[in-house]
Amino acid sequence: MSASESSQAWTAGPGAALRGSIRVPGDKSVSHRAVMLGALAEGVTRVTGFLEGEDTRATARVFEQLGVRIETPSASERIVHGVGLHGLRGSDAALDCGNAGTGMRLLAGALAGQAFDSVLVGDASLSKRPMRRVTEPLAAMGARIDSEDGGLPPLRIRGGRELRGIEYTLPVASAQVKSALLLAGLYAQGETVVREPHPTRDYTERMLAAFGWPIEFSPGHARLSGGHALRATDVAVPADFSSAAFFLVAASVVPGSELVLEAVGMNPRRTGLLSALRLMGADIVEENPRSEGGEPVADLRVRHARLRGVEVPQALVPDMIDEFPALFVAAAVAQGRTVVSGAAELRVKESDRIATMAAGLRALGVAIEETPDGAIIDGGGLSGGAVESHGDHRIAMSFAVAAQLATGEVRIGDVANVATSFPGFEALAAQAGMRVGAG
């Protein structure tokens, strides 16, 4: 982490038109899973495009602590020497997931079937995030996972449990919970079947197949049996759509902008924001579509357009849950009213993203009304001012985008956690034409 990224505040905007061509860092979700499955596979997995963020590094450190050798021959590259499904070694020390909710939830599934006890801990933010949605179905498979009151971390996972496959319908769509159950299913007797009320991203399913595990999956449904093996394979990680999201919005709303985002992962369960922005009138063209590492990839050309307020279809919500802070910014400068509903999960992310975005946008002069599962945003101008991100990396970067259109500078507090998902954000933003830096 650079000195500027570790600072506690930014001063941002107003900025210039965004121009040129940039590549954002590797996909966080794919990076987490590549290290996990590489560690549990037989053989050596080479990962390129690995996200050098705090979250993904935390996951790699956990597996090193569990006896997996992981080399870093160069930045954004990892060589994972897999130990097989049953080759991990228990650790007397707690396993620190840092700020990574993905890491903790997926590790809960992978460790539920081990012969040894484990304790998963996280930072102050992660320690406030409920884990019951993952621990309860794992318990139905035979796992024993103890937590603090309210299902909060630390998670104490008891080893030596015999897991059995279950059929489970998620009450709330969640790729992380689905993935945890599928990972536990690798160790379970019989079939594990997971159904979802709405389809979520299928990174785990695609990668399990790439690592040679027999799995059937379609939108909203996945089925696998225990008793097979993972075989090492090379993984090319695409650019992270969630990181690209900030530039998609910035180039859409800042007059005169035309920006190309290179090799962005276009997993259909991840690109809900793209559909929402197009409904609002955004001019975003997919160029050079291709496949990398089993994932669809394209270059995205974004030109400035006049956005209009819309009622965001609830069907898009699961496919854009991490991108809502950026969408709130687009709505704040669009013509007319934008209505978001069906997004209650935003209240239990790194921060309560509905409340945090609403407070910050109000501080910048935006008319926004919170609802239990979303918000009503009346578009208009943005003034300068001071906002707090409450340690939430996506909130911090969203307000950096908002500042580009503000009438004065915006001071954004508590930005150190940006490194969890987007190391080098300030430098890349400046390269594109945005104004953001320590202050």
One Martini backbone bead per residue (centre of mass of N, CA, C, O) as a GRO file, in nm:
protein
  439
    1MET     BB    1   0.096   0.036   0.024
    2SER     BB    2   0.071   0.349  -0.013
    3ALA     BB    3   0.076   0.646   0.139
    4SER     BB    4  -0.188   0.749   0.010
    5GLU     BB    5  -0.362   0.490   0.068
    6SER     BB    6  -0.308   0.512   0.393
    7SER     BB    7  -0.470   0.734   0.420
    8GLN     BB    8  -0.762   0.896   0.576
    9ALA     BB    9  -0.779   1.105   0.325
   10TRP     BB   10  -0.953   1.288   0.072
   11THR     BB   11  -0.920   1.503  -0.215
   12ALA     BB   12  -1.183   1.594  -0.451
   13GLY     BB   13  -1.217   1.770  -0.702
   14PRO     BB   14  -1.280   1.884  -0.967
   15GLY     BB   15  -1.286   1.745  -1.297
   16ALA     BB   16  -1.203   1.594  -1.587
   17ALA     BB   17  -1.205   1.442  -1.856
   18LEU     BB   18  -1.221   1.113  -1.960
   19ARG     BB   19  -0.925   0.946  -2.092
   20GLY     BB   20  -0.850   0.665  -2.273
   21SER     BB   21  -0.669   0.373  -2.138
   22ILE     BB   22  -0.760   0.114  -1.900
   23ARG     BB   23  -0.661  -0.109  -1.620
   24VAL     BB   24  -0.794  -0.280  -1.388
   25PRO     BB   25  -0.789  -0.482  -1.153
   26GLY     BB   26  -0.838  -0.778  -1.050
   27ASP     BB   27  -1.059  -1.005  -0.964
   28LYS     BB   28  -1.156  -1.078  -0.651
   29SER     BB   29  -1.328  -1.336  -0.668
   30VAL     BB   30  -1.128  -1.497  -0.847
   31SER     BB   31  -0.879  -1.475  -0.664
   32HIS     BB   32  -0.983  -1.623  -0.421
   33ARG     BB   33  -1.056  -1.894  -0.572
   34ALA     BB   34  -0.781  -1.963  -0.696
   35VAL     BB   35  -0.637  -2.010  -0.428
   36MET     BB   36  -0.825  -2.217  -0.301
   37LEU     BB   37  -0.828  -2.435  -0.530
   38GLY     BB   38  -0.524  -2.457  -0.557
   39ALA     BB   39  -0.479  -2.564  -0.263
   40LEU     BB   40  -0.695  -2.821  -0.308
   41ALA     BB   41  -0.521  -2.922  -0.522
   42GLU     BB   42  -0.350  -3.120  -0.758
   43GLY     BB   43  -0.079  -2.932  -0.786
   44VAL     BB   44   0.006  -2.654  -1.005
   45THR     BB   45  -0.096  -2.312  -0.980
   46ARG     BB   46  -0.134  -2.043  -1.209
   47VAL     BB   47  -0.170  -1.691  -1.136
   48THR     BB   48  -0.308  -1.432  -1.327
   49GLY     BB   49  -0.418  -1.115  -1.224
   50PHE     BB   50  -0.387  -1.078  -0.937
   51LEU     BB   51  -0.506  -0.926  -0.661
   52GLU     BB   52  -0.330  -0.664  -0.477
   53GLY     BB   53  -0.503  -0.707  -0.205
   54GLU     BB   54  -0.593  -0.740   0.116
   55ASP     BB   55  -0.803  -0.966   0.088
   56THR     BB   56  -0.641  -1.170  -0.094
   57ARG     BB   57  -0.391  -1.185   0.085
   58ALA     BB   58  -0.536  -1.304   0.327
   59THR     BB   59  -0.610  -1.572   0.194
   60ALA     BB   60  -0.321  -1.660   0.131
   61ARG     BB   61  -0.220  -1.658   0.426
   62VAL     BB   62  -0.404  -1.875   0.532
   63PHE     BB   63  -0.290  -2.106   0.352
   64GLU     BB   64  -0.006  -2.085   0.456
   65GLN     BB   65  -0.089  -2.151   0.753
   66LEU     BB   66  -0.202  -2.444   0.625
   67GLY     BB   67   0.062  -2.541   0.430
   68VAL     BB   68   0.081  -2.355   0.172
   69ARG     BB   69   0.263  -2.296  -0.114
   70ILE     BB   70   0.328  -1.946  -0.210
   71GLU     BB   71   0.417  -1.775  -0.491
   72THR     BB   72   0.588  -1.447  -0.600
   73PRO     BB   73   0.731  -1.365  -0.894
   74SER     BB   74   0.511  -1.134  -0.931
   75ALA     BB   75   0.304  -0.910  -0.983
   76SER     BB   76  -0.005  -1.066  -1.010
   77GLU     BB   77   0.137  -1.342  -0.907
   78ARG     BB   78   0.072  -1.702  -0.859
   79ILE     BB   79   0.207  -1.999  -0.695
   80VAL     BB   80   0.025  -2.299  -0.629
   81HIS     BB   81   0.081  -2.565  -0.397
   82GLY     BB   82  -0.097  -2.821  -0.384
   83VAL     BB   83  -0.256  -3.059  -0.126
   84GLY     BB   84  -0.535  -3.115  -0.138
   85LEU     BB   85  -0.818  -3.179   0.038
   86HIS     BB   86  -0.627  -3.335   0.288
   87GLY     BB   87  -0.346  -3.133   0.324
   88LEU     BB   88  -0.410  -2.966   0.546
   89ARG     BB   89  -0.293  -2.768   0.828
   90GLY     BB   90  -0.326  -2.688   1.128
   91SER     BB   91  -0.384  -2.396   1.345
   92ASP     BB   92  -0.328  -2.238   1.647
   93ALA     BB   93  -0.388  -1.992   1.502
   94ALA     BB   94  -0.560  -1.757   1.386
   95LEU     BB   95  -0.759  -1.671   1.100
   96ASP     BB   96  -0.701  -1.383   0.902
   97CYS     BB   97  -0.940  -1.200   0.695
   98GLY     BB   98  -0.987  -0.918   0.770
   99ASN     BB   99  -1.218  -0.766   0.530
  100ALA     BB  100  -1.311  -1.059   0.415
  101GLY     BB  101  -1.611  -1.196   0.348
  102THR     BB  102  -1.544  -1.402   0.134
  103GLY     BB  103  -1.323  -1.549   0.285
  104MET     BB  104  -1.485  -1.638   0.535
  105ARG     BB  105  -1.721  -1.792   0.399
  106LEU     BB  106  -1.553  -1.991   0.226
  107LEU     BB  107  -1.380  -2.106   0.457
  108ALA     BB  108  -1.607  -2.231   0.618
  109GLY     BB  109  -1.658  -2.450   0.403
  110ALA     BB  110  -1.365  -2.570   0.367
  111LEU     BB  111  -1.328  -2.627   0.697
  112ALA     BB  112  -1.572  -2.813   0.785
  113GLY     BB  113  -1.412  -3.093   0.661
  114GLN     BB  114  -1.193  -3.104   0.860
  115ALA     BB  115  -0.983  -3.248   1.115
  116PHE     BB  116  -0.956  -2.955   1.221
  117ASP     BB  117  -0.940  -2.677   1.396
  118SER     BB  118  -1.087  -2.340   1.362
  119VAL     BB  119  -1.021  -1.975   1.346
  120LEU     BB  120  -1.214  -1.696   1.243
  121VAL     BB  121  -1.102  -1.370   1.167
  122GLY     BB  122  -1.134  -1.003   1.189
  123ASP     BB  123  -1.196  -0.704   1.159
  124ALA     BB  124  -1.402  -0.468   1.276
  125SER     BB  125  -1.595  -0.485   1.035
  126LEU     BB  126  -1.625  -0.797   1.002
  127SER     BB  127  -1.719  -0.839   1.311
  128LYS     BB  128  -2.019  -0.704   1.216
  129ARG     BB  129  -2.082  -0.947   1.027
  130PRO     BB  130  -2.308  -1.166   0.945
  131MET     BB  131  -2.297  -1.553   0.948
  132ARG     BB  132  -2.565  -1.725   0.959
  133ARG     BB  133  -2.624  -1.783   0.653
  134VAL     BB  134  -2.376  -1.997   0.661
  135THR     BB  135  -2.386  -2.165   0.931
  136GLU     BB  136  -2.664  -2.304   0.915
  137PRO     BB  137  -2.630  -2.483   0.656
  138LEU     BB  138  -2.372  -2.619   0.757
  139ALA     BB  139  -2.508  -2.755   0.999
  140ALA     BB  140  -2.699  -2.930   0.816
  141MET     BB  141  -2.426  -3.091   0.714
  142GLY     BB  142  -2.259  -3.119   1.019
  143ALA     BB  143  -2.150  -2.873   1.118
  144ARG     BB  144  -1.940  -2.688   1.362
  145ILE     BB  145  -2.028  -2.344   1.441
  146ASP     BB  146  -1.907  -2.090   1.632
  147SER     BB  147  -2.034  -1.781   1.773
  148GLU     BB  148  -2.141  -1.493   1.829
  149ASP     BB  149  -2.365  -1.292   1.892
  150GLY     BB  150  -2.555  -1.289   1.596
  151GLY     BB  151  -2.329  -1.441   1.415
  152LEU     BB  152  -2.051  -1.340   1.489
  153PRO     BB  153  -1.745  -1.289   1.488
  154PRO     BB  154  -1.591  -1.543   1.555
  155LEU     BB  155  -1.514  -1.859   1.399
  156ARG     BB  156  -1.570  -2.191   1.528
  157ILE     BB  157  -1.425  -2.479   1.388
  158ARG     BB  158  -1.499  -2.809   1.388
  159GLY     BB  159  -1.344  -3.098   1.366
  160GLY     BB  160  -1.434  -3.422   1.248
  161ARG     BB  161  -1.674  -3.395   1.059
  162GLU     BB  162  -1.957  -3.537   0.908
  163LEU     BB  163  -2.058  -3.477   0.594
  164ARG     BB  164  -2.369  -3.387   0.422
  165GLY     BB  165  -2.570  -3.368   0.181
  166ILE     BB  166  -2.783  -3.106   0.049
  167GLU     BB  167  -3.091  -2.936   0.011
  168TYR     BB  168  -3.081  -2.579  -0.077
  169THR     BB  169  -3.262  -2.278  -0.015
  170LEU     BB  170  -3.212  -1.962  -0.045
  171PRO     BB  171  -3.352  -1.685   0.106
  172VAL     BB  172  -3.092  -1.529  -0.001
  173ALA     BB  173  -2.912  -1.414  -0.239
  174SER     BB  174  -2.571  -1.577  -0.247
  175ALA     BB  175  -2.258  -1.646  -0.353
  176GLN     BB  176  -2.113  -1.704  -0.084
  177VAL     BB  177  -2.301  -1.918   0.032
  178LYS     BB  178  -2.303  -2.108  -0.205
  179SER     BB  179  -1.994  -2.156  -0.205
  180ALA     BB  180  -1.969  -2.276   0.078
  181LEU     BB  181  -2.148  -2.527   0.019
  182LEU     BB  182  -1.980  -2.639  -0.217
  183LEU     BB  183  -1.717  -2.675  -0.058
  184ALA     BB  184  -1.839  -2.867   0.150
  185GLY     BB  185  -1.936  -3.077  -0.071
  186LEU     BB  186  -1.653  -3.199  -0.128
  187TYR     BB  187  -1.676  -3.351   0.178
  188ALA     BB  188  -1.941  -3.490   0.117
  189GLN     BB  189  -2.197  -3.701   0.136
  190GLY     BB  190  -2.316  -3.683  -0.152
  191GLU     BB  191  -2.543  -3.439  -0.240
  192THR     BB  192  -2.523  -3.097  -0.346
  193VAL     BB  193  -2.793  -2.853  -0.338
  194VAL     BB  194  -2.838  -2.525  -0.491
  195ARG     BB  195  -3.078  -2.268  -0.443
  196GLU     BB  196  -3.220  -1.964  -0.592
  197PRO     BB  197  -3.420  -1.685  -0.616
  198HIS     BB  198  -3.160  -1.563  -0.755
  199PRO     BB  199  -2.920  -1.525  -0.960
  200THR     BB  200  -2.572  -1.565  -0.925
  201ARG     BB  201  -2.264  -1.573  -0.931
  202ASP     BB  202  -2.046  -1.843  -1.103
  203TYR     BB  203  -1.742  -1.878  -1.023
  204THR     BB  204  -1.727  -2.146  -0.869
  205GLU     BB  205  -1.845  -2.331  -1.082
  206ARG     BB  206  -1.645  -2.271  -1.310
  207MET     BB  207  -1.385  -2.343  -1.144
  208LEU     BB  208  -1.449  -2.632  -1.072
  209ALA     BB  209  -1.457  -2.726  -1.364
  210ALA     BB  210  -1.162  -2.636  -1.433
  211PHE     BB  211  -1.063  -2.842  -1.186
  212GLY     BB  212  -1.246  -3.120  -1.252
  213TRP     BB  213  -1.528  -3.096  -1.121
  214PRO     BB  214  -1.823  -3.236  -1.099
  215ILE     BB  215  -2.077  -3.010  -1.239
  216GLU     BB  216  -2.399  -2.865  -1.209
  217PHE     BB  217  -2.515  -2.564  -1.391
  218SER     BB  218  -2.739  -2.287  -1.344
  219PRO     BB  219  -2.941  -2.043  -1.307
  220GLY     BB  220  -3.000  -2.096  -0.960
  221HIS     BB  221  -2.814  -2.372  -0.992
  222ALA     BB  222  -2.650  -2.646  -0.801
  223ARG     BB  223  -2.448  -2.959  -0.852
  224LEU     BB  224  -2.282  -3.195  -0.626
  225SER     BB  225  -2.027  -3.432  -0.540
  226GLY     BB  226  -1.847  -3.617  -0.360
  227GLY     BB  227  -1.521  -3.785  -0.412
  228HIS     BB  228  -1.322  -3.603  -0.555
  229ALA     BB  229  -1.092  -3.405  -0.759
  230LEU     BB  230  -0.854  -3.155  -0.783
  231ARG     BB  231  -0.703  -2.996  -1.069
  232ALA     BB  232  -0.466  -2.827  -1.176
  233THR     BB  233  -0.474  -2.481  -1.300
  234ASP     BB  234  -0.480  -2.214  -1.497
  235VAL     BB  235  -0.533  -1.857  -1.409
  236ALA     BB  236  -0.707  -1.586  -1.564
  237VAL     BB  237  -0.764  -1.273  -1.444
  238PRO     BB  238  -0.991  -1.049  -1.470
  239ALA     BB  239  -1.114  -0.758  -1.469
  240ASP     BB  240  -1.289  -0.578  -1.236
  241PHE     BB  241  -1.609  -0.474  -1.242
  242SER     BB  242  -1.626  -0.317  -0.971
  243SER     BB  243  -1.388  -0.128  -1.051
  244ALA     BB  244  -1.503  -0.028  -1.324
  245ALA     BB  245  -1.763   0.117  -1.222
  246PHE     BB  246  -1.643   0.399  -1.151
  247PHE     BB  247  -1.569   0.461  -1.456
  248LEU     BB  248  -1.842   0.425  -1.585
  249VAL     BB  249  -1.969   0.662  -1.431
  250ALA     BB  250  -1.768   0.892  -1.477
  251ALA     BB  251  -1.777   0.885  -1.797
  252SER     BB  252  -2.091   0.929  -1.811
  253VAL     BB  253  -2.101   1.225  -1.637
  254VAL     BB  254  -1.850   1.354  -1.771
  255PRO     BB  255  -1.789   1.581  -1.977
  256GLY     BB  256  -1.606   1.459  -2.266
  257SER     BB  257  -1.600   1.160  -2.231
  258GLU     BB  258  -1.355   0.886  -2.327
  259LEU     BB  259  -1.338   0.540  -2.227
  260VAL     BB  260  -1.121   0.255  -2.187
  261LEU     BB  261  -1.187  -0.074  -2.065
  262GLU     BB  262  -0.987  -0.344  -2.004
  263ALA     BB  263  -1.063  -0.667  -1.964
  264VAL     BB  264  -1.357  -0.716  -1.861
  265GLY     BB  265  -1.555  -0.880  -1.664
  266MET     BB  266  -1.874  -1.052  -1.803
  267ASN     BB  267  -2.037  -1.177  -1.600
  268PRO     BB  268  -2.382  -1.203  -1.593
  269ARG     BB  269  -2.380  -1.195  -1.258
  270ARG     BB  270  -2.221  -0.885  -1.257
  271THR     BB  271  -2.373  -0.669  -1.485
  272GLY     BB  272  -2.614  -0.490  -1.375
  273LEU     BB  273  -2.506  -0.199  -1.403
  274LEU     BB  274  -2.503  -0.190  -1.709
  275SER     BB  275  -2.809  -0.211  -1.740
  276ALA     BB  276  -2.884   0.036  -1.566
  277LEU     BB  277  -2.727   0.252  -1.726
  278ARG     BB  278  -2.874   0.202  -1.995
  279LEU     BB  279  -3.154   0.283  -1.886
  280MET     BB  280  -3.030   0.584  -1.828
  281GLY     BB  281  -2.842   0.633  -2.114
  282ALA     BB  282  -2.588   0.497  -2.157
  283ASP     BB  283  -2.258   0.487  -2.336
  284ILE     BB  284  -2.191   0.142  -2.382
  285VAL     BB  285  -1.933  -0.054  -2.537
  286GLU     BB  286  -1.863  -0.370  -2.663
  287GLU     BB  287  -1.530  -0.497  -2.710
  288ASN     BB  288  -1.366  -0.771  -2.782
  289PRO     BB  289  -1.488  -1.045  -2.729
  290ARG     BB  290  -1.399  -1.297  -2.475
  291SER     BB  291  -1.189  -1.557  -2.327
  292GLU     BB  292  -1.077  -1.593  -1.974
  293GLY     BB  293  -1.058  -1.850  -1.771
  294GLY     BB  294  -1.381  -1.902  -1.842
  295GLU     BB  295  -1.429  -1.592  -1.885
  296PRO     BB  296  -1.592  -1.325  -1.980
  297VAL     BB  297  -1.462  -1.067  -2.206
  298ALA     BB  298  -1.420  -0.698  -2.232
  299ASP     BB  299  -1.422  -0.399  -2.387
  300LEU     BB  300  -1.501  -0.065  -2.259
  301ARG     BB  301  -1.686   0.197  -2.408
  302VAL     BB  302  -1.709   0.533  -2.272
  303ARG     BB  303  -1.958   0.786  -2.290
  304HIS     BB  304  -2.099   1.061  -2.258
  305ALA     BB  305  -2.422   1.110  -2.087
  306ARG     BB  306  -2.761   1.165  -2.038
  307LEU     BB  307  -2.910   1.098  -1.750
  308ARG     BB  308  -3.184   0.907  -1.614
  309GLY     BB  309  -3.425   0.829  -1.420
  310VAL     BB  310  -3.507   0.517  -1.244
  311GLU     BB  311  -3.643   0.200  -1.199
  312VAL     BB  312  -3.490  -0.049  -1.055
  313PRO     BB  313  -3.478  -0.362  -1.127
  314GLN     BB  314  -3.491  -0.631  -0.917
  315ALA     BB  315  -3.346  -0.838  -1.109
  316LEU     BB  316  -3.060  -0.676  -1.084
  317VAL     BB  317  -2.959  -0.675  -0.789
  318PRO     BB  318  -2.775  -0.937  -0.759
  319ASP     BB  319  -2.585  -0.817  -1.015
  320MET     BB  320  -2.518  -0.522  -0.818
  321ILE     BB  321  -2.454  -0.506  -0.507
  322ASP     BB  322  -2.155  -0.366  -0.522
  323GLU     BB  323  -2.260  -0.107  -0.722
  324PHE     BB  324  -2.454   0.096  -0.572
  325PRO     BB  325  -2.280   0.339  -0.495
  326ALA     BB  326  -2.235   0.421  -0.793
  327LEU     BB  327  -2.532   0.449  -0.871
  328PHE     BB  328  -2.604   0.677  -0.674
  329VAL     BB  329  -2.434   0.882  -0.828
  330ALA     BB  330  -2.581   0.871  -1.096
  331ALA     BB  331  -2.857   0.954  -0.971
  332ALA     BB  332  -2.763   1.239  -0.854
  333VAL     BB  333  -2.711   1.343  -1.181
  334ALA     BB  334  -2.973   1.286  -1.284
  335GLN     BB  335  -3.274   1.304  -1.446
  336GLY     BB  336  -3.460   1.270  -1.187
  337ARG     BB  337  -3.590   0.966  -1.060
  338THR     BB  338  -3.458   0.717  -0.835
  339VAL     BB  339  -3.537   0.366  -0.768
  340VAL     BB  340  -3.456   0.157  -0.488
  341SER     BB  341  -3.509  -0.201  -0.448
  342GLY     BB  342  -3.425  -0.506  -0.292
  343ALA     BB  343  -3.142  -0.398  -0.105
  344ALA     BB  344  -3.091  -0.492   0.205
  345GLU     BB  345  -2.790  -0.602   0.196
  346LEU     BB  346  -2.652  -0.316   0.217
  347ARG     BB  347  -2.671  -0.308   0.544
  348VAL     BB  348  -2.436  -0.572   0.554
  349LYS     BB  349  -2.178  -0.449   0.490
  350GLU     BB  350  -1.905  -0.273   0.561
  351SER     BB  351  -2.158  -0.105   0.555
  352ASP     BB  352  -2.431   0.096   0.556
  353ARG     BB  353  -2.486   0.186   0.237
  354ILE     BB  354  -2.741   0.349   0.253
  355ALA     BB  355  -2.673   0.542   0.489
  356THR     BB  356  -2.394   0.642   0.389
  357MET     BB  357  -2.483   0.757   0.114
  358ALA     BB  358  -2.705   0.942   0.215
  359ALA     BB  359  -2.534   1.123   0.397
  360GLY     BB  360  -2.330   1.215   0.179
  361LEU     BB  361  -2.529   1.331  -0.033
  362ARG     BB  362  -2.655   1.540   0.153
  363ALA     BB  363  -2.382   1.693   0.202
  364LEU     BB  364  -2.402   1.751  -0.135
  365GLY     BB  365  -2.726   1.829  -0.193
  366VAL     BB  366  -2.899   1.569  -0.197
  367ALA     BB  367  -3.207   1.413  -0.266
  368ILE     BB  368  -3.262   1.161  -0.011
  369GLU     BB  369  -3.444   0.850   0.056
  370GLU     BB  370  -3.484   0.620   0.278
  371THR     BB  371  -3.521   0.267   0.278
  372PRO     BB  372  -3.510  -0.048   0.388
  373ASP     BB  373  -3.430  -0.147   0.056
  374GLY     BB  374  -3.327   0.164  -0.015
  375ALA     BB  375  -3.399   0.440  -0.252
  376ILE     BB  376  -3.469   0.796  -0.310
  377ILE     BB  377  -3.354   0.983  -0.601
  378ASP     BB  378  -3.288   1.323  -0.673
  379GLY     BB  379  -3.169   1.479  -0.922
  380GLY     BB  380  -2.863   1.689  -0.945
  381GLY     BB  381  -2.656   1.871  -0.786
  382LEU     BB  382  -2.314   1.917  -0.661
  383SER     BB  383  -2.149   1.984  -0.381
  384GLY     BB  384  -1.939   2.059  -0.167
  385GLY     BB  385  -1.752   1.877   0.099
  386ALA     BB  386  -1.813   1.637   0.366
  387VAL     BB  387  -1.730   1.286   0.400
  388GLU     BB  388  -1.806   0.945   0.498
  389SER     BB  389  -1.696   0.592   0.465
  390HIS     BB  390  -1.651   0.396   0.708
  391GLY     BB  391  -1.426   0.198   0.574
  392ASP     BB  392  -1.552   0.194   0.276
  393HIS     BB  393  -1.429   0.145  -0.030
  394ARG     BB  394  -1.682   0.199  -0.218
  395ILE     BB  395  -1.759   0.468  -0.097
  396ALA     BB  396  -1.502   0.628  -0.146
  397MET     BB  397  -1.500   0.597  -0.462
  398SER     BB  398  -1.779   0.719  -0.514
  399PHE     BB  399  -1.707   1.006  -0.403
  400ALA     BB  400  -1.483   1.057  -0.607
  401VAL     BB  401  -1.680   1.069  -0.842
  402ALA     BB  402  -1.873   1.289  -0.743
  403ALA     BB  403  -1.652   1.519  -0.726
  404GLN     BB  404  -1.620   1.571  -1.040
  405LEU     BB  405  -1.924   1.736  -1.025
  406ALA     BB  406  -1.862   1.937  -0.829
  407THR     BB  407  -1.840   2.279  -0.717
  408GLY     BB  408  -1.638   2.143  -0.512
  409GLU     BB  409  -1.465   2.016  -0.284
  410VAL     BB  410  -1.405   1.677  -0.155
  411ARG     BB  411  -1.405   1.528   0.160
  412ILE     BB  412  -1.272   1.197   0.239
  413GLY     BB  413  -1.320   0.976   0.489
  414ASP     BB  414  -1.183   0.680   0.555
  415VAL     BB  415  -0.972   0.528   0.303
  416ALA     BB  416  -0.776   0.282   0.362
  417ASN     BB  417  -0.964   0.033   0.243
  418VAL     BB  418  -0.913   0.048  -0.066
  419ALA     BB  419  -0.687  -0.179  -0.069
  420THR     BB  420  -0.880  -0.429  -0.063
  421SER     BB  421  -0.966  -0.378  -0.396
  422PHE     BB  422  -0.784  -0.094  -0.499
  423PRO     BB  423  -0.493  -0.071  -0.586
  424GLY     BB  424  -0.412   0.241  -0.728
  425PHE     BB  425  -0.654   0.437  -0.770
  426GLU     BB  426  -0.537   0.723  -0.781
  427ALA     BB  427  -0.348   0.685  -1.027
  428LEU     BB  428  -0.566   0.589  -1.231
  429ALA     BB  429  -0.754   0.830  -1.204
  430ALA     BB  430  -0.546   1.041  -1.299
  431GLN     BB  431  -0.494   0.914  -1.578
  432ALA     BB  432  -0.805   0.963  -1.668
  433GLY     BB  433  -0.878   1.272  -1.505
  434MET     BB  434  -0.897   1.266  -1.218
  435ARG     BB  435  -0.946   1.418  -0.884
  436VAL     BB  436  -0.729   1.253  -0.645
  437GLY     BB  437  -0.616   1.282  -0.295
  438ALA     BB  438  -0.443   1.355  -0.044
  439GLY     BB  439  -0.621   1.549   0.248
   0.00000   0.00000   0.00000
